[in-house]
Amino acid sequence: MYKKLFIPGPTHVRDEILQAQAVPMIGHRAPEYSDLQLEVTPKLQKLLYTQQRVYLYACSSTGVMEGSVRQAATKPILNTVCGAFSKRWHEITLQNGLPCDKVEVEMGQAITPELVDDALSRGDYGAITVVMNETSTGVMNPVQEIAALVHEKYPDVLLLVDAVSCMAGVKIEFDAWGLDVCLAGVQKCFALPPGLTVCAVSDRARERARQVPYPGHYFAYAQMDKRYDKGQTPATPAISLIQALNRQMDDILAEGLENRWQRHKEMAAVVQDWARRYFALYSDERYLSPTVTNIKNTRGISVANLNTELGKRGAMISNGYGDLKEKCFRIAHMGDLTLDDMHWLLEQINDILGL
Ligand SMILES: Cc1ncc(COP(=O)(O)O)c(C=O)c1O
């Protein structure tokens, strides 16, 4: 049976978007492809409030996380860690042999400007990594405030931001905040099938990459730049997904960006209120994510059984991540889901659990 996805990626994909992929294939060196890329890129720039370059990579987010640290590594990198995905970025940095340190908070807590200030003051760093929305805990880190602190006190430190589970769901002002890299796979708030990553890169980050002796190849901005103005990528792009992205960006802009951010906040509020009433919230109340809520299993229910029952009714939620399995469960409210969807889901859960 078809299940509507209330998991933090991949998210529910509307039929119109699935169908937007089902168009005849075009050659990636043909003018039709260049037209497509040149059409979709300004829409992405609008989404991110940026005049800087936005690249499209035919891979999931992890690949671009790797490429971004490699290309920032003129000096040691500071990885901020507050859950599974920010930890992954630290591991990626280590496994590429790049000098780095981590500053870590407990799961459920946020990375604050004070913490970043303290950590940056202890070393001579070239870049910092921050996962804006830690999908494993449901925390949204205050990236705008962190960026302001970094610009004020550490102006040469690049800001690398993983916005995987919040780009296209919350406002990210790439230029005004002064970000250097902001990346996200499209299977979350963009509500597309997986396999494509959107990545905005500042001129400053591109310049820094030119000073790195071994920036890698596939993700290298210098490679991407060779054909950027022509509307092409150096390697074969995910053409069908970009067709769907182009259609989805029209729909996102037609909804209105402010409306889209507001819808995500409203869906989050409904789920958070429900969680407070029947369970408890896992994460620090001051930093709750507008796109995914991590709920403490205070009633000791079987999350696996709940999901089996939900499956019979055509829905799926997520268990807790890693060690939080069965101790927590996560409900995503991202992408093209609506307030009605969230009310429907919570009614089903109440009915199943007899709440
Ligand atoms: C915040 C965050 N970063 C990175 C990733 C890794 O993405 P992928 O597995 O698509 O490469 C995820 C996946 O869920 C994520 O939520």
The ligand as a Gaussian input file, in Angstrom:
#p B3LYP/6-31G(d) Opt

LIG

0 1
 C       21.233000      17.148000       8.167000
 C       21.659000      16.074000       7.230000
 N       22.869000      16.143000       6.677000
 C       23.295000      15.217000       5.814000
 C       22.518000      14.140000       5.461000
 C       23.043000      13.121000       4.512000
 O       22.296000      13.083000       3.365000
 P       22.436000      11.896000       2.305000
 O       22.316000      10.614000       3.079000
 O       21.261000      12.138000       1.414000
 O       23.739000      12.038000       1.635000
 C       21.242000      14.015000       6.014000
 C       20.364000      12.886000       5.682000
 O       19.341000      12.658000       6.241000
 C       20.799000      15.020000       6.916000
 O       19.586000      14.954000       7.466000

